[in-house]
């Protein structure tokens, strides 16, 4: 459906309630979801969810990340060893 038709892009037999701010399609009451205070359709919400899930997964263990993790572990265990030595005296 075109923007000027006033009919839902996904349900051509229904009149449109609003416009999805991302894809600019006219959407009906059942297709409209307000997210962050603005109208979005299910397709655009699905894309946003997919992007959010990709942002949460991190598989980039570089040398710097591994080095920092090793230094932190050494600091923690060194601190515990030093504390145990002080308490043993």
Backbone as a printed PyTorch tensor [residue, N CA C, xyz], in Angstrom:
tensor([[[  0.8360,  -1.1750,   0.0000],
         [  0.0000,   0.0000,   0.0000],
         [  0.8820,   1.2400,   0.0000]],

        [[  0.4440,   2.2250,  -0.6500],
         [  1.2100,   3.4670,  -0.6900],
         [  0.8770,   4.3220,   0.5300]],

        [[  1.7550,   5.2580,   0.8060],
         [  1.6110,   6.1080,   1.9830],
         [  0.3250,   6.9280,   1.9470]],

        [[ -0.0940,   7.3580,   0.7850],
         [ -1.2650,   8.2120,   0.6780],
         [ -2.5890,   7.4780,   0.6970]],

        [[ -2.5900,   6.1400,   0.6850],
         [ -3.8430,   5.3900,   0.5960],
         [ -4.6120,   5.3550,   1.9090]],

        [[ -3.9280,   5.4810,   3.0510],
         [ -4.6070,   5.4360,   4.3360],
         [ -5.0200,   4.0390,   4.7590]],

        [[ -4.5530,   3.0190,   4.0410],
         [ -4.8610,   1.6270,   4.3640],
         [ -3.6080,   0.9680,   4.9320]],

        [[ -3.8030,   0.0080,   5.8200],
         [ -2.6890,  -0.6930,   6.4500],
         [ -1.8450,  -1.4260,   5.4000]],

        [[ -0.5490,  -1.3140,   5.5320],
         [  0.3750,  -1.9740,   4.6180],
         [  0.2370,  -3.4990,   4.7030]],

        [[  0.0070,  -4.0100,   5.9020],
         [ -0.0710,  -5.4590,   6.1230],
         [ -1.4960,  -5.9980,   6.0120]],

        [[ -2.4980,  -5.1510,   6.2480],
         [ -3.9120,  -5.5250,   6.1640],
         [ -4.6350,  -4.4980,   5.2930]],

        [[ -4.6340,  -4.6500,   3.9820],
         [ -5.2100,  -3.6480,   3.0780],
         [ -6.7040,  -3.3940,   3.2920]],

        [[ -7.3890,  -4.3150,   3.9790],
         [ -8.8170,  -4.1240,   4.2210],
         [ -9.0870,  -3.2320,   5.4410]],

        [[ -8.0530,  -2.8530,   6.1780],
         [ -8.2150,  -2.0330,   7.3780],
         [ -7.6540,  -0.6290,   7.1410]],

        [[ -8.2820,   0.3420,   7.8150],
         [ -7.7660,   1.7020,   7.6930],
         [ -6.5400,   1.8580,   8.5940]],

        [[ -5.6430,   2.7170,   8.1780],
         [ -4.4110,   2.9340,   8.9140],
         [ -4.6000,   3.8320,  10.1170]],

        [[ -3.8640,   3.5470,  11.1730],
         [ -3.9010,   4.3510,  12.3960],
         [ -2.7200,   5.3160,  12.4330]],

        [[ -1.5810,   4.8400,  11.9820],
         [ -0.3770,   5.6680,  12.0320],
         [  0.6300,   5.1960,  11.0060]],

        [[  1.8230,   5.7470,  11.1080],
         [  2.8980,   5.4100,  10.1880],
         [  4.0860,   4.9300,  11.0010]],

        [[  4.6690,   3.8160,  10.5930],
         [  5.8860,   3.3190,  11.2380],
         [  7.0090,   4.3150,  10.9450]],

        [[  7.7060,   4.7390,  11.9910],
         [  8.7340,   5.7630,  11.8190],
         [  9.9690,   5.2490,  11.1030]],

        [[ 10.1380,   3.9340,  11.0430],
         [ 11.3320,   3.3870,  10.4040],
         [ 11.1050,   3.0740,   8.9270]],

        [[ 10.0650,   2.3100,   8.6210],
         [  9.8330,   1.9180,   7.2240],
         [  8.8640,   2.8500,   6.5060]],

        [[  8.2060,   3.7330,   7.2560],
         [  7.2520,   4.7240,   6.7270],
         [  6.0150,   4.0890,   6.1110]],

        [[  5.6730,   2.8670,   6.4900],
         [  4.4480,   2.2210,   6.0320],
         [  3.2800,   2.6100,   6.9300]],

        [[  2.0950,   2.7260,   6.3280],
         [  0.8700,   2.9610,   7.0910],
         [  0.5140,   1.6530,   7.7890]],

        [[  0.1670,   1.7360,   9.0780],
         [ -0.1490,   0.5350,   9.8480],
         [ -1.4460,   0.7340,  10.6250]],

        [[ -2.1700,  -0.3770,  10.8370],
         [ -3.4500,  -0.3330,  11.5440],
         [ -3.2300,  -0.4900,  13.0510]],

        [[ -4.3160,  -0.5200,  13.7990],
         [ -4.2500,  -0.6340,  15.2580],
         [ -3.5300,  -1.9120,  15.6780]],

        [[ -3.8400,  -3.0250,  15.0310],
         [ -3.2430,  -4.3020,  15.4130],
         [ -1.7620,  -4.3860,  15.0550]],

        [[ -1.3290,  -3.6420,  14.0650],
         [  0.0680,  -3.6820,  13.6390],
         [  0.9400,  -2.6670,  14.3720]],

        [[  0.3170,  -1.7230,  15.0550],
         [  1.0640,  -0.6530,  15.7060],
         [  1.5210,  -1.0710,  17.0960]],

        [[  2.7950,  -0.8810,  17.3590],
         [  3.3510,  -1.0590,  18.6890],
         [  4.1240,   0.2030,  19.0180]],

        [[  3.8060,   0.7950,  20.1540],
         [  4.5640,   1.9740,  20.5580],
         [  5.7780,   1.5060,  21.3330]],

        [[  6.9220,   1.8620,  20.8290],
         [  8.1970,   1.5220,  21.4540],
         [  9.0080,   2.7950,  21.5180]],

        [[  9.4750,   3.1380,  22.6950],
         [ 10.1910,   4.3830,  22.9310],
         [  9.3260,   5.5900,  22.5660]],

        [[  8.0050,   5.4500,  22.7460],
         [  7.0820,   6.5420,  22.5400],
         [  6.6690,   6.8110,  21.1060]],

        [[  7.0920,   5.9740,  20.1730],
         [  6.7340,   6.1840,  18.7740],
         [  6.2490,   4.8790,  18.1490]],

        [[  5.4690,   5.0040,  17.0480],
         [  4.8790,   3.8350,  16.3880],
         [  5.9050,   3.0950,  15.5470]],

        [[  5.8650,   1.7730,  15.7030],
         [  6.6880,   0.8970,  14.8650],
         [  5.8690,  -0.3270,  14.5030]],

        [[  6.1560,  -0.9040,  13.3490],
         [  5.4770,  -2.1290,  12.9360],
         [  6.2680,  -3.3370,  13.4450]],

        [[  5.6710,  -4.5190,  13.3510],
         [  6.2990,  -5.7320,  13.8640],
         [  7.5950,  -6.0490,  13.1330]],

        [[  7.6510,  -5.7860,  11.8430],
         [  8.8630,  -6.0630,  11.0660],
         [ 10.0290,  -5.2190,  11.5670]],

        [[  9.7910,  -3.9400,  11.7770],
         [ 10.8580,  -3.0490,  12.2520],
         [ 11.2500,  -3.3690,  13.6950]],

        [[ 10.2690,  -3.7340,  14.5230],
         [ 10.5890,  -4.1420,  15.8990],
         [ 11.4380,  -5.4060,  15.9010]],

        [[ 11.1280,  -6.3360,  15.0060],
         [ 11.9230,  -7.5540,  14.8900],
         [ 13.3580,  -7.2540,  14.4960]],

        [[ 13.5320,  -6.3110,  13.5800],
         [ 14.8790,  -5.9020,  13.1810],
         [ 15.6310,  -5.2730,  14.3510]],

        [[ 14.9410,  -4.4330,  15.1240],
         [ 15.5710,  -3.8130,  16.2940],
         [ 15.9690,  -4.8590,  17.3300]],

        [[ 15.1080,  -5.8480,  17.5390],
         [ 15.4190,  -6.9200,  18.4810],
         [ 16.6430,  -7.7080,  18.0220]],

        [[ 16.7200,  -8.0050,  16.7400],
         [ 17.8660,  -8.7240,  16.1900],
         [ 19.1510,  -7.9140,  16.3880]],

        [[ 19.0970,  -6.6160,  16.1460],
         [ 20.2660,  -5.7600,  16.3430],
         [ 20.6820,  -5.7200,  17.8080]],

        [[ 19.6950,  -5.6890,  18.7050],
         [ 19.9980,  -5.6590,  20.1400],
         [ 20.6420,  -6.9630,  20.5820]],

        [[ 20.1680,  -8.0760,  20.0530],
         [ 20.7640,  -9.3750,  20.4050],
         [ 22.1920,  -9.4730,  19.8830]],

        [[ 22.4450,  -8.9490,  18.6980],
         [ 23.7980,  -8.9800,  18.1630],
         [ 24.7270,  -8.1040,  18.9810]],

        [[ 24.2180,  -6.9980,  19.4950],
         [ 25.0440,  -6.1000,  20.3060],
         [ 25.4050,  -6.7330,  21.6440]],

        [[ 24.5610,  -7.6390,  22.1450],
         [ 24.8210,  -8.2730,  23.4340],
         [ 25.8610,  -9.3800,  23.3530]],

        [[ 26.0000, -10.0160,  22.2020],
         [ 26.9640, -11.1040,  22.0730],
         [ 28.3330, -10.5350,  21.7500]],

        [[ 29.3160, -10.9630,  22.5240],
         [ 30.6900, -10.5180,  22.2900],
         [ 31.5780, -11.7320,  22.1790]],

        [[ 32.1440, -11.9050,  21.0340],
         [ 33.0540, -13.0210,  20.7930],
         [ 34.4220, -12.5090,  20.3610]],

        [[ 34.7870, -11.3400,  20.8170],
         [ 36.0270, -10.7320,  20.3520],
         [ 37.0960, -10.7240,  21.4490]],

        [[ 37.5970, -11.8930,  21.7730],
         [ 38.6540, -11.9960,  22.7620],
         [ 39.9870, -11.7250,  22.0810]],

        [[ 40.4060, -10.4820,  22.1120],
         [ 41.6800, -10.0910,  21.5130],
         [ 42.8000, -10.3160,  22.5250]],

        [[ 44.0230, -10.0900,  22.0840],
         [ 45.1750, -10.2390,  22.9730],
         [ 45.0650,  -9.2870,  24.1590]],

        [[ 44.6280,  -8.0580,  23.8990],
         [ 44.4930,  -7.0790,  24.9790],
         [ 43.4930,  -7.5150,  26.0360]],

        [[ 42.3700,  -8.0950,  25.5950],
         [ 41.3590,  -8.5680,  26.5440],
         [ 41.8920,  -9.7240,  27.3790]],

        [[ 42.5860, -10.6580,  26.7380],
         [ 43.1520, -11.7920,  27.4720],
         [ 44.2350, -11.3390,  28.4540]],

        [[ 45.0740, -10.3950,  28.0350],
         [ 46.1260,  -9.8720,  28.9070],
         [ 45.5270,  -9.1790,  30.1270]],

        [[ 44.5110,  -8.3730,  29.9110],
         [ 43.8480,  -7.6820,  31.0180],
         [ 43.1990,  -8.6760,  31.9830]],

        [[ 42.5850,  -9.7300,  31.4590],
         [ 41.9720, -10.7510,  32.3160],
         [ 43.0420, -11.4580,  33.1440]],

        [[ 44.1980, -11.7630,  32.5340],
         [ 45.2750, -12.4300,  33.2640],
         [ 45.8410, -11.5230,  34.3560]],

        [[ 46.0190, -10.2450,  34.0660],
         [ 46.5390,  -9.3020,  35.0640],
         [ 45.5640,  -9.1810,  36.2310]],

        [[ 44.2840,  -9.1230,  35.9390],
         [ 43.2800,  -9.0320,  37.0070],
         [ 43.2770, -10.2790,  37.8830]],

        [[ 43.3720, -11.4310,  37.2570],
         [ 43.4180, -12.6770,  38.0330],
         [ 44.6640, -12.7270,  38.9170]],

        [[ 45.7980, -12.3330,  38.3610],
         [ 47.0230, -12.3040,  39.1630],
         [ 46.9020, -11.3220,  40.3230]],

        [[ 46.3050, -10.1880,  40.1090],
         [ 46.1380,  -9.2040,  41.1840],
         [ 45.2320,  -9.7410,  42.2820]],

        [[ 44.1460, -10.4040,  41.9030],
         [ 43.2230, -10.9480,  42.9040],
         [ 43.8980, -12.0470,  43.7040]],

        [[ 44.5270, -13.0060,  43.0060],
         [ 45.1590, -14.1100,  43.7310],
         [ 46.3820, -13.6420,  44.5130]],

        [[ 47.1040, -12.6520,  43.9860],
         [ 48.2340, -12.0880,  44.7360],
         [ 47.7580, -11.3960,  45.9990]],

        [[ 46.6550, -10.6710,  45.9010],
         [ 46.0940, -10.0230,  47.0780],
         [ 45.6270, -11.0250,  48.1140]],

        [[ 44.9900, -12.0910,  47.6700],
         [ 44.5400, -13.1320,  48.6030],
         [ 45.7290, -13.8340,  49.2610]],

        [[ 46.7740, -14.0850,  48.4860],
         [ 47.9750, -14.7270,  49.0300],
         [ 48.6350, -13.8180,  50.0600]],

        [[ 48.7340, -12.5220,  49.7610],
         [ 49.3190, -11.5700,  50.7030],
         [ 48.5110, -11.4490,  51.9780]],

        [[ 47.1860, -11.4460,  51.8430],
         [ 46.3000, -11.3730,  53.0110],
         [ 46.4360, -12.6270,  53.8640]],

        [[ 46.5330, -13.7860,  53.2260],
         [ 46.6990, -15.0320,  53.9530],
         [ 48.0470, -15.0440,  54.6920]],

        [[ 49.0790, -14.5060,  54.0680],
         [ 50.4020, -14.4420,  54.7110],
         [ 50.3790, -13.5190,  55.9160]],

        [[ 49.6670, -12.3980,  55.8280],
         [ 49.5610, -11.4820,  56.9680],
         [ 48.7810, -12.1050,  58.1210]],

        [[ 47.7350, -12.8160,  57.8060],
         [ 46.9170, -13.4210,  58.8500],
         [ 47.6080, -14.6090,  59.4970]],

        [[ 48.5480, -15.2570,  58.7730],
         [ 49.2510, -16.4250,  59.3050],
         [ 50.2920, -16.0060,  60.3390]],

        [[ 50.7800, -14.7700,  60.2650],
         [ 51.8070, -14.3230,  61.2220],
         [ 51.2720, -14.0400,  62.5490]]])
